Structures are given as structure tokens and as C-alpha cells.
Amino acid sequence: MLDSNRLDGKIALVTGAAGAIGAATVRLMIAHGARVVAVDRDREALRRLHDAFAAEPNLSTVEGDVTDEGSVAGFVARARELTGRIDIFFNNAGVEGPVRPIAEYPLEDFRRVLDVNVVGVFLGLKHVIPVMAAGGGGAVINTSSVAGLTGTPGICAYNASKHAVIGLTRSAAAEWGGRGIRVNSINPGPIASRMMTSLEEGLSPGHADQMRAQFSAMIPALRYGEPEEVAALVAFLASEDARYIHGAVFVLDGGFTVS
């Protein structure tokens, strides 16, 4: 019998936890009964997240940088120290980078985006999966994007990085499925968030509102998604309801990529 997405007693590690999607997922996982270790490199944003749950015993916050292997090893070890195991890993940290055509895209920025969005996902898998395997299994959800399925002018680094996340997801799924570890990716379309506002401004400087209206008109649902809607999919994939879902790529975009 399915368990209605309950996460009672589960231990979740969430990176990029202070961002819009990360924070919404932390809230929902706690509401569904999980204990969450929330990681972010933005100390002030992480403090605000902690303060929002000041009386909540099921949240621990840890500052960490997903691009630094020592930091990743450290926050994974800290999560084990605090909770004893990791059952769920929301491998979510990411950045958008600037908006520039390929011929003008700064190499430094290209490498920075890949460092966070690809190396960061890889290091998370490298250090968390063995912990999960030692504990008998678990669920990994990697954050890709519809940008990992399509091409968009001006965001070559973001496009490339999110395609790579899908490749890492499939490789990890092939390697670890036999050890009880499910690995899937989510691929959100435009979501109401700081990141989307940044992309709107980059695509049309000074006219972000107009760009949002244009994007919204391109979505069959005629609106951006909400972080809570992404969180609901993550919580489902983390739950026992999704126990036979493995190596899948989930599109969550209001129909943005139907054509």
C-alpha cells in the first residue's frame, strides 16, 4: 500500500537549501516528517532559513560549498554526525551565469557555472552515494532544468551544465540501482524565483517585466511555476510511493517544452 508521500523518520540532505526551490523543499520535507540537513554557501541566506525554523528540531543548517571537495566531504560527514545516515539527497545547488552569446561569453563565467552545476552535482554524488549504500539505500534527486533538454540563446553555460546533470543522473542510476539507490532528475521550466528574475533581466536589460510576460505567454499554463510545486515533485520522488522510479527525467514546466 502506498504511503501518501510520507517521509517520517527519513534523513534528507539538501544543497542550495536557501534558494527558492531549496527552501520550499526543506519546508515540505519537514512537514512530511523528515529531518533535514540544509546546506548552502550563502551564510546570510542560510541564517534566514534557520531563523524561519527557529523552533523546529528537525532542521540543521550547515554552511558548505559544493564546488570544493573538502567542503562537500565535510558537510556530508557533518550530516552523518548529526543524524547517523542519509536517506534522501536533493542535489540542488546551481547558478545561472550571465546572459551572453557564445562568442562573447567570458571563459571565467563559463567555468564557474560548470563548476557549480556539474562539478558540484558530481561531488555530491561521489560523497553521498557511498553513505547511502552503507545504510542500505536511498533516493537521490538531481536538479537539472528544461535547459537540459533544449537550447536557449545567451545561456550556453547553463544549457551545457544542465544537459550534463542528466548524464550524471543516468550514469549514477546505472551504477547504483542494484544497491537500493534510486537516482532521478527534475527539470523545471520557468519558476518564480531570483534566478528567473536574473535571467529575465539578462535577456532584456531594464525590461524584465516584459520578458516575464513573453515567457508566460509561451507556456501553455500561461504562468510560471511556483517553488512549492517543484518541492512537491521532489518530495514524491523521495518517498516510498516512488520506489520503482529510477533513472528518470521529470519535466515540470507547465507545458513549456511540448512543442
For each residue, the residues with C-beta under 8 A, 3 or more apart:
1:
2: 240 241
3: 6 239 240 241
4: 241
5: 32 235 236 239 241
6: 3 32 33 239 240
7: 10 12 29 32 33 34 88 235 238 239
8: 32 33 34
9: 33 34 35
10: 7 29 33 34 35 87 88 238
11: 34 35 37 79 83 84 85 86 87 88
12: 7 29 34 35 36 37 86 87 88 89 90 238
13: 36 37 39 75 76 79 86 88 89 90 128
14: 17 22 25 26 29 36 37 38 39 90 92
15: 22 39 40 64 66 90 91 92 93 120 124
16: 19 21 22 39 40 66 92 93 94 143
17: 14 22 23 25 26 36 38 39 40 46 49 61 92
18: 22 23 38 40 42 45 46 48 49
19: 16 22 23 40 45 92 93 193 194 195
20: 23 24 191 192 193 194 195 227
21: 16 24 25 92 143 188 191 193 227 230 231
22: 14 15 16 17 18 19 25 26 38 40 90 92 93
23: 17 18 19 20 26 27 49 52 227
24: 20 21 27 28 226 227 228 230 231
25: 14 17 21 22 28 29 90 92 227 230 231 234 235
26: 14 17 22 23 29 30 36 38 49 53 59
27: 23 24 30 31 231
28: 24 25 31 32 228 231 232 234 235
29: 7 10 12 14 25 26 32 34 36 88 231 234 235 238
30: 26 27 33 34 35 36 53 56 58 59
31: 27 28
32: 5 6 7 8 28 29 235 239
33: 6 7 8 9 10 30
34: 7 8 9 10 11 12 29 30 58 88 238
35: 9 10 11 12 30 58 59 60 83
36: 12 13 14 17 26 29 30 58 59 60
37: 11 12 13 14 60 61 62 75 78 79 82 83 86
38: 14 17 18 22 26 46 49 50 59 60 61 62
39: 13 14 15 16 17 61 62 63 64 66 75 93
40: 15 16 17 18 19 22 45 46 49 61 63 64 93
41: 63 64 65 66 93
42: 18 45 46
43: 46 47 63
44: 47 48
45: 18 19 40 42 48 49
46: 17 18 38 40 42 43 49 50 61 63
47: 43 44 50 51 61
48: 18 44 45 51 52
49: 17 18 23 26 38 40 45 46 52 53 59 61
50: 38 46 47 53 54 59 61
51: 47 48 54
52: 23 48 49
53: 26 30 49 50 56 59
54: 50 51
55:
56: 30 53 59
57:
58: 30 34 35 36
59: 26 30 35 36 38 49 50 53 56
60: 35 36 37 38 79 82 83
61: 17 37 38 39 40 46 47 49 50
62: 37 38 39 75 78 79
63: 39 40 41 43 46 75
64: 15 39 40 41 71 72 74 75
65: 41 68 71 72
66: 15 16 39 41 71 72 93 116 119 120 121 123 124
67: 71 115 116 119 120 123
68: 65 71 72
69: 72 73 123 127
70: 73 74
71: 64 65 66 67 68 74 75
72: 64 65 66 68 69 75 76 120 123 124 126 127
73: 69 70 76 77 127
74: 64 70 71 77 78
75: 13 37 39 62 63 64 71 72 78 79
76: 13 72 73 79 80 86 127 128 131
77: 73 74 80 81
78: 37 62 74 75 81 82
79: 11 13 37 60 62 75 76 82 83 86
80: 76 77 83 84 85 86 131
81: 77 78
82: 37 60 78 79
83: 11 35 37 60 79 80 86
84: 11 80
85: 11 80 131 132 135
86: 11 12 13 37 76 79 80 83 89 128 131 132 135 138
87: 10 11 12 132 135 138 139
88: 7 10 11 12 13 29 34 138 139 140 141 238
89: 12 13 86 124 128 129 132 138 139 140 141
90: 12 13 14 15 22 25 141 143 234 238
91: 15 121 124 125 128 140 141 142 143
92: 14 15 16 17 19 21 22 25 141 142 143
93: 15 16 19 22 39 40 41 66 116 120 124 143
94: 16 116 117 120 143 161 195
95: 112 113 116 117 195
96: 113 155 158 195 198 199 202
97: 109 110 112 113 155 157 158
98: 105 106 109 202
99: 154 155 199 202 203
100: 104 105 106 109 154
101: 104 105 153 154
102: 105 156
103:
104: 100 101
105: 98 100 101 102 109 110 156 157
106: 98 100 109 110
107: 110 111
108: 111 112
109: 97 98 100 105 106 112 113 157
110: 97 105 106 107 113 114 156 157
111: 107 108 114 115
112: 95 97 108 109 115 116
113: 95 96 97 109 110 116 117 157 158 161
114: 110 111 117 118 119 157 160 161 164
115: 67 111 112 118 119 120
116: 66 67 93 94 95 112 113 119 120 161
117: 94 95 113 114 120 121 158 161 162 164 165
118: 114 115 121 122 161 164 165 168
119: 66 67 114 115 116 122 123
120: 15 66 67 72 93 94 115 116 117 123 124
121: 66 91 117 118 124 125 142 164 165 168
122: 118 119 125 126 168
123: 66 67 69 72 119 120 126 127
124: 15 66 72 89 91 93 120 121 127 128
125: 91 121 122 128 129 140 142 168 172 183
126: 72 122 123 129
127: 69 72 73 76 123 124 130 131
128: 13 76 86 89 91 124 125 131 132 140
129: 89 125 126 132 133 140 172 176 181
130: 127 133 134
131: 76 80 85 86 127 128 134 135
132: 85 86 87 89 128 129 135 137 138 140 181
133: 129 130 136 137 176 179 180 181
134: 130 131
135: 85 86 87 131 132 138
136: 133 180
137: 132 133 179 180 181 182
138: 86 87 88 89 132 135 180 181 182
139: 87 88 89 181 182 183 184 237 238 239 242
140: 88 89 91 125 128 129 132 172 181 182 183 184
141: 88 89 90 91 92 184 185 186 234 237 238
142: 91 92 121 125 165 168 169 183 184 185 186
143: 16 21 90 91 92 93 94 165 185 186 188
144: 147 148 162 163 165 166 169 185 186 187 249
145: 148 149 158 162 165 187 188 189
146: 149 150 187 188 189 251 253 256 257
147: 144 150 152 155 158 159 162 163
148: 144 145 159 162 163 164 165 166 185 187
149: 145 146 163 166 187 249 251 257
150: 146 147 159 257
151: 159
152: 147 155 158 159
153: 101
154: 99 100 101 202 203
155: 96 97 99 147 152 158 159 199
156: 102 105 110 159 160
157: 97 105 109 110 113 114 160 161
158: 96 97 113 117 145 147 152 155 161 162
159: 147 148 150 151 152 155 156 162 163
160: 114 156 157 163 164
161: 94 113 114 116 117 118 157 158 164 165
162: 117 144 145 147 148 158 159 165 166 187
163: 144 147 148 149 159 160 166 167
164: 114 117 118 121 148 160 161 167 168
165: 117 118 121 142 143 144 145 148 161 162 168 169 185
166: 144 148 149 162 163 169 170 185 187 249
167: 163 164 170 171
168: 118 121 122 125 142 164 165 171 172
169: 142 144 165 166 172 173 183 184 185 247 249
170: 166 167 173 174 247
171: 167 168 174 175
172: 125 129 140 168 169 175 176 181 183
173: 169 170 176 177 182 183 184 246 247
174: 170 171 177 247
175: 171 172
176: 129 133 172 173 179 181 183
177: 173 174 181 182 183 246 247
178:
179: 133 137 176
180: 133 136 137 138
181: 129 132 133 137 138 139 140 172 176 177
182: 137 138 139 140 173 177 237 242 243 245 246
183: 125 139 140 142 169 172 173 176 177 246 247
184: 139 140 141 142 169 173 237 242 245 246 247 248 249 250
185: 141 142 143 144 148 165 166 169 248 249 250
186: 141 142 143 144 230 233 234 237 250 252
187: 144 145 146 148 149 162 166 249 250 251 252 253
188: 21 143 145 146 191 225 230 252 253
189: 145 146 219 224 225 251 252 253 254 256 257
190: 196 215 216 219 224 225 253 254 256
191: 20 21 188 195 196 224 225 226 227 229 230
192: 20 196 224 225 226 227
193: 19 20 21 196 197 227
194: 19 20 197 198
195: 19 20 94 95 96 191 198 199
196: 190 191 192 193 199 200 212 224
197: 193 194 200 201 208
198: 96 194 195 201 202
199: 96 99 155 195 196 202 203
200: 196 197 203 204 208 209 211 212 215
201: 197 198 204 205 206 208 211
202: 96 98 99 154 198 199 205
203: 99 154 199 200 211
204: 200 201 207 208 210 211
205: 201 202
206: 201
207: 204 210 211
208: 197 200 201 204 211 212
209: 200 212 213
210: 204 207 213 214
211: 200 201 203 204 207 208 214 215
212: 196 200 208 209 215 216 224
213: 209 210 216 217
214: 210 211 217 218
215: 190 200 211 212 218 219 224
216: 190 212 213 219 222 223 224
217: 213 214 222
218: 214 215 256
219: 189 190 215 216 222 223 224 253 254 255 256
220: 254 255 256 258
221: 254 255
222: 216 217 219 254
223: 216 219 254
224: 189 190 191 192 196 212 215 216 219 254
225: 188 189 190 191 192 229 230 252 253 254
226: 24 191 192 229 230
227: 20 21 23 24 25 191 192 193 230 231
228: 24 28 231 232
229: 191 225 226 232 233 252
230: 21 24 25 186 188 191 225 226 227 233 234 252
231: 21 24 25 27 28 29 227 228 234 235
232: 28 228 229 235 236
233: 186 229 230 236 237 250 252
234: 25 28 29 90 141 186 230 231 237 238
235: 5 7 25 28 29 32 231 232 238 239
236: 5 232 233 239 241 242
237: 139 141 182 184 186 233 234 242 245 250
238: 7 10 12 29 34 88 90 139 141 234 235 242
239: 3 5 6 7 32 139 235 236 242
240: 2 3 6 243
241: 2 3 4 5 236
242: 139 182 184 236 237 238 239 245
243: 182 240
244:
245: 182 184 237 242 248
246: 173 177 182 183 184
247: 169 170 173 174 177 183 184
248: 184 185 245
249: 144 149 166 169 184 185 187
250: 184 185 186 187 233 237
251: 146 149 187 189 257
252: 186 187 188 189 225 229 230 233
253: 146 187 188 189 190 219 225 256 257
254: 189 190 219 220 221 222 223 224 225
255: 219 220 221 258
256: 146 189 190 218 219 220 253
257: 146 149 150 189 251 253
258: 220 255
259:
